[in-house]
């Protein structure tokens, strides 16, 4: 990844989210050098802690970086508000909080696909501006964030 070009880093809560992000990054039309899936944080609060302690400073030093915080909402829709409250206003246009309303295991079961296949389908939706997978009942709460993501990140990942 070229840190001096627009790029996206994904901070996953757990291994299931990491696999979803990996599948997204493997979608063939995607520019693979413009995305990096980071190590699993180990919980949604740990995602927020790492974001605050490590990534805010890195983003301040690197205006080309965007971040996706990939967390489970554990049937708590207010969690996105809790996460957004930790994002400084100066970075809000470059940080996106996404996740399954319950947990990825339920999404995998409902769709009958591997995490990577789901991630690829999400990438295809992102690229094509569709909601075939993003519109699923366990993902549709992300609609506002997905719209922002498409506007800002699509040109980086699908040049």
PyMOL commands that set and color helices and strands:
alter all, ss='L'
color gray80, all
select helices_A, chain A and resi 15-26+32-34+44-61+79-84+89-94+104-111+115-128+140-157
alter helices_A, ss='H'
color red, helices_A
select strands_A, chain A and resi 7-12+35-37+65-70+95-98
alter strands_A, ss='S'
color yellow, strands_A
deselect
rebuild
show_as cartoon
